[in-house]
Amino acid sequence: MKRYSWFNVTSLAAGFAFLYLPILILIIYSFNENRLVTIWAGFSTKWYVELFQNELFLDAAWVTLQVAVISSTVATVLGVMAAYVLIRAGRFWGQTLFSGLIYAPLVMPEIITGLSLLLLFIGIGLDRGITTIVLAHTTFSMCFVSVVVSSRLVLFDRSLEEAALDLGCTHWQAFQLVTLPNILPAIISGWLLAFTLSLDDLVIASFSAGPGATTLPIRIWSSVRLGVSPEINALSTILIGFVTFGIILASLISKWKSLSNSTDL
């Protein structure tokens, strides 16, 4: 029996072409000599040079990186605390409301979240800038961290904590020495997820950003509205390169760990 039919192969090829052919074309035309992105005029790297001399894009990239690091760190701390309370605190008054408030940003449309935060910042008189973007990104990314860590806490064997308590550890020492190392992969995953969401966000950042703080997605969107320039292609190619490098590095690390575990056995 054939494993693959012509229909399956054609459908698979068409699907991959639909997803990745535009990305490939974007990468190719980022090295185009011509400013017109649809007309090939020869190989050149001048748009990469101009990109690194563009202060607007560099400032926006720096703001985006700052916001992503700070918001993902704060969201991870708050998300771990929320997950621990939901899983380990047992039944308490207001638990349903508390869990609903944590998980609401998962299903809330981003435009509603962004508009609500904008009205909040205006109501309390907080000038929009990096601080408001960090607060906004922390608000919607904390729930993702909480979900990831909660799933790990549910599967965690509490008898290990009980054994540590029987051996004389305090509750904080048991958490620090036993629980935290076991849920650390989930915490790292939650941080990376929050970091990625912050880097990618456009809608909420557009509501919470001010004139002095523009993130990279907002800057790209503003530039694309006036027409796609070769600098945008160059910037997109660099971002694709970073993502590809991260995926390859993660795959190599995972493979190396699996080989190490098999060798130990």
KAPERA-V705412 format. One record per run of one state. SS is the DSSP state (2 for helix, 1 for strand, 0 for the rest). FROM is the first residue (numbers start at 1). TO is the last residue. If there is no record, write none. Layout:
ss:SS from:FROM to:TO
ss:SS from:FROM to:TO
This chain:
ss:0 from:1 to:5
ss:2 from:6 to:29
ss:0 from:30 to:31
ss:1 from:32 to:32
ss:0 from:33 to:42
ss:1 from:43 to:43
ss:0 from:44 to:45
ss:2 from:46 to:52
ss:0 from:53 to:54
ss:2 from:55 to:88
ss:0 from:89 to:94
ss:2 from:95 to:107
ss:0 from:108 to:109
ss:2 from:110 to:123
ss:0 from:124 to:129
ss:2 from:130 to:155
ss:0 from:156 to:158
ss:2 from:159 to:166
ss:0 from:167 to:170
ss:2 from:171 to:200
ss:0 from:201 to:202
ss:2 from:203 to:208
ss:0 from:209 to:215
ss:2 from:216 to:225
ss:0 from:226 to:229
ss:2 from:230 to:264
ss:0 from:265 to:265
